[in-house]
Amino acid sequence: MQEQRISDKEAICIITSFIMGSTLITGISNNAKNDAWISVILGMLFSVPMFLIYSRIISLFTDKNLFKILDTIFGKYIGKFVSVLYIWYAFHLGALVTRNFGEFVNTVTMPETPMLVLMISLMFVCIVAVKLGVEVTGRMAVFFMPIMVAMLVFVQILAIPQLKINNIKPILKDILPVLQGGFSAFAFPFAETVLAMGAFNSLETKRSPFKIYFSALIFTGIIIIIITLRNIAILGRLMDNLYFPSYVAVSQIRIGYFLQRMEVTVAFIFTITILCKTIVCLLTVCNGIAYVFNLKEYKSVTIQTGILMTLFAYIVYNNISDMYNWFNIYPFYALPFQVILPIIIWIVAEVKIKSERNKDNRIKKNNKKYNES
């Protein structure tokens, strides 16, 4: 199977785009209301120990993706069983993200276009990108990242006249919804980066995973906090009743009669980030299938998997209300994949590696005694 080698910079840009993904347009859970920005901070803090674990797992097994790691530490049968679980999670998440894209475009720009056509268009690009390899996706993410950041900064500056600081008050009126929002922000989008372990085979250095994960966490965390504060300050209580608050908030920006329709920038950024996120999900699924069925090349199942993911995305929800109701359930559904299984993998890996090192040391000592005698 062809190895996917990317630089640290490319990996940071991919994971940054992955985290931003649906979040920029759907926003964080509305449980915390005007304290949602505090929930984002809590979500970042909750993510730190798990990011340490994800990074440690990758650094322990250089040149191996998640599925090869599972085979190494659990053996053939248990490893494949856990791999199937992660294949399902990546497949399901990819379908959910694809549906997010379909609902957004169908709702705000092309209501008369069949949603399936929109999702097929997105998936076609993803299939081509996966076939070309993650290196191409990395270069794409690096190319678009400065453009997206410039757009975000430009829009934030233009939004200043529309901000109403009183909409942010009162702060921390009720702590429980903020904690619930923090848990939701942890599960979506930060901890979803567990799937990056299934997409990347090799990074530049052994310390790279730590730098990659935490650079992406800090960068995207700051962006999401700023955007959440902007949405609250512009929309106030109206934000709780909107499916796409960022799009509506930016649509309020008008500078005279010559600078309007700034929401197009939101649509552009959302499309690029959702593309990266879907590519990572599809690549992870294909890598997993290739491992489970002992295929030489993951690319042989890319088209079939992409088609099935699109069809599943089409039937996974009845309507956009179901999609947003699922957001309340998703953190509990994702908990085993994002927290429980990674902790087990990390503990078993540490124990196994320590045992192998002790065994090697004993062999070296015995050989040394034998040579001395």
N, C-alpha and C positions, 0 to 999 in steps of 0.2 A: 504494500500500500504506500502511495506517495506521501512523503512527509510534508507537513505544512509548516514552513519556516518563515517567521515574520520578525521584524525588529521590535524593540520595546516601544518605540514611538508609534508604530502601526497598531500594536496591541492596545496601547493606551487609547488611541483614537477609536478603535473598534468597540472597546468596552464602554468608553464614554458615550458613543452613539447608541450602544445597546441599552445603557441605563436611561438615557434621555428618551429613546423610543416613544412609546405611547404616552409616557408621563407628561410630556410638554403639552399635549393636546387634551388628554382626559383629566389631568391633574391628579393630586393625591386625594385620598379618602376625605369625604366631606364631614366626617364625624366631628372634627375639631373646629369646623366653621372658620371664624376669623383667626383662630390660633393654628391653622393648618401649617403655617411656616415653622412653628415650634415642633410640630409633629415630624416635619422633614428633618430637623436637627436631631430629634430622638431616633428617627429611623437610621440616620447616619451613625449615631453612637451605637445602636444595637448591631449595626453591620460590622463594626470593627473586629470583634472576636471571630466572627464567621469569615471575614476576609483574611484574617490571620491564618485560619484553618485552611481555607482554599489555597492560599499562597504556599503554606507549608506542604500541603499534599503535592502540589506541582513541583516544588523545589526538591522534594525527596525523590521524585521520579522524573528526572530530566529526560527529554526525548520520548515521553509517553503521554498519550491523552488519557482521559478519564477511564475509558473502557479497557485499555491495556493495563492501567493501574489496578482496576478491579480484578482483572485476571491474575495479576502478580500477587496481590495480597489475599484474595479469597479463593483462588483456584478456579478451575475450569467451570464447574457447575454453579456454584454460588455466585461467582463473578458474572456469569452470563445472566443469571436471574436478576441481580441488581442492575445490570446493564439494560435489561428489558424495561425495568422501572424508569430509568433515566431516559431511555428512548421514548417511552410514552410521555413523560413530562415535557421533553423538548418538542415532541410532535404536537402535544396539546397546546403548549405555550405558543408555538409557531402559528397554530390555527387561530388562537385567540388574538394574536397580534395582527394577523391578516384580516380578521373580522373587524378589528378596531379601525384599520385603514379603510375597509369597505364601507363601514357605517359612517365614518367621517366624510369621505368624499361624496357618498350618496346623500348625506343629509345637508351639507353646506354648499356643494358646488354642482353636483350632477344628479339631482333627484330622479330624473327620468331614465337614467342609465341603469340597466340591471346590475345589481351589486356583484353578481358572479363574474361579470365581465371585468369589473374593476379589480377584483381579487385575482383573477387569472392574469391580468396585466402585470400586477405586482409580482406574482409568483413566477411568471416567465423570466423576469429580470433576475430574480433570486436563483432560479435554476441555472441560468447562464453563468452567474457569478460563482456559484458553488462548483460548477464544472470547471471553471477557470482556476479555482483554488483560492484559499483564504488570502494568499499574497495579493491578489488583485483587489479583494475587498479591503485589505489593509491600506493599499495605495489610494483607493477611492476615499476611505475614511480620512486619511491624512490630507488629501486634496480639498475635501469639502469642509473640514473642521474650521480652518480660519474664516471661510466664507460664512459659516453658520454663526460663529462667535461674533463676527463683525455685524451681522444682521441683528443678532440679539442685543448687542450693545446699542446699535442705532435705534432700534425700536424702544428700548428702555429709556433712552434720552428723550425721544419724542413723546413718550407717555407721561413725562413729568407733569405737564400742565393738567392732565386728567386725574392725577392722584388725589385722593381724599383720605388723609391720614386718619381721620376720625373713624373710618371704616375698620381700621385695625383694632380699635378699642372695643370693649375692655380686653385686657390681656390676662390669660389664665383665669378666667372666671370659673371654669370647671376643669379639674385636672384629669378626670377619667376619660372623657372624649379625646383629650390630647394624647394620653397614653395609648388609647385604641388606635388613634391616627398614626402614632409612631410605629406601632406594630404593623399596620397596613403599609406604611412607607418602607419599612424594612423588607417586607415580603414583595412589595411592588413599588419600586423597581430594583432596589439594591441587591437583595439576596438572589435574584434571578441570575446574577452573573456566575452562579455555580456552573451554568452550562458552558461557560468559557473553557472549563477544563476538558470538555468533550470536543471542542472545536480546534484547540491549539495542540499541536504535537511537540513543538520545540520553540524555545525562546533563546535569546542571545546568551544570557548568563544565569547562573543559579539563583542570584538575588533578584532577577528580573520580576518574578511574580509579585513580590512585595511592592516593588516600585510601581508596577502596572496597576495593580488593584487599588492601591491607596491614592495614587495620582488621579485615577478615574473617579474614585469616591469623593475626594475633596473638590475636584473641579465640577463634577456634575451636581454635587450637593449644593455648592454655592449658586450655581445657575438655577436649580429648582427652587431654592429658597427665595431668590430674587424674583423669579417669575411668579411664585405663589403670592409673595407680598404685593407685587404689581396687580395681580388679578383681584386680590382682596380689596386693595385701595381703590381700584377703578369700579368694581362691580358691587362690593359690599355684600349684603344679604342675597342679592340676586344670583350670586355665584352658586348657591346651593341648589338652584332650580335649573342649572344649565348642564348640558351634556359635554360641551366643549368650551369651558370658560376662557382658556387662553385665546381662542379664535375670536370670541365675542369681545373680550377685553381689548384686544388689539384693533378690532374693527371700530372702536370708539375714538381712535386717534385720528385727528384731523388738524392739519396745519393750513388754514385758509381754504382756498378752493383748488390748490394745485398739488397738495400732498394728502391723498386719501387712499382707502383700500389697502392699508398696511397689513391686513390679515393674510395677504398673499404670501408674505414672508414666513408666517407661521405655518402655512400649508407646505411651503417648500422645505422648511427645516424638518417638519413632521415626516414628510415623505422620505427624505434622506435617512433619518434616524430609524424609521420603521423598516426601511429596506435593510439596513445593517442588522437590525435585531432579528428579522426574519431569516436572513442569510445565516446567522450564527445558529439559530434553531434548526434550520434545514440541514446545515453541515453537521451538526451534532447528531441528528437522527441518522443521517447517511453513514457517518463514521460508526455509530453504534450497530446499525444493521450489518455493515461490512464485517464488524468484529464477531457478532453473534453467529452469522452464517458463513464465516471463514472465507469471505470474498477477498480477492486480491486488490480490488479497486472500488472505492466507495462511489465513484462517479457512475457506475453502472446502474445504480438504483436511484439516482437523483431525480430523473423525470417522473418516475412512478410515485416516489415519495412526495414530490411537490404537488402532483395532481391530487393525491389522496388528502394532503394537508389542506388544499384549497376546498375540496368537497366537504371535508369535515368542518372547516371554517364556515361554510355556507349553512350547515344544518345545526351548528352548535348552539345558536340562540334563535329564538323565535322573532325577536325584535330588539331594538336598542335598549329598551327598559330591562329586558333580561340580561343584557350585557352588563349594565351598571349594577344590577342586583347581584350578579356573580362576584363583583368586586368585594362585597362584604364577606363572601364565603372563601374567596381565593386564598387569603393568608393562612387559613387553617388547612386547606387542601395542599398548599405548597410546603408546609412546615416539614414533613418528612424528607422531601427532596432537598430543601435548602438548609436544614439544620440537623435533623436526627441522623440521616444517612451519612452526611459529611463528617459528623463527629465520630461515628463508628468507624468510617474509613480511616480517618486520621489516627485514632487510637490503635487500631489493628496494624496500620502501617508503621507507626512508631515502635510498637512491640516487636513486630517482625524484623524490622531493620536492626533494632538493638540486639535481638536474638542472633541474627546472622553475624553481626559484628563480634559478639562474644564468642561465637563459634569459630570465626576466623582467627581471633586472638588466641584461642586455645590451640588451634592447629599450628599457629606460628610458634607458640611456646613449646609445644611438643617437638616440632621440627628443630627448634634451636637446641633443646636438650639432647635430641638424638645426634645432632651434628657435633655437639661438645663432647658427647660420650664416644 
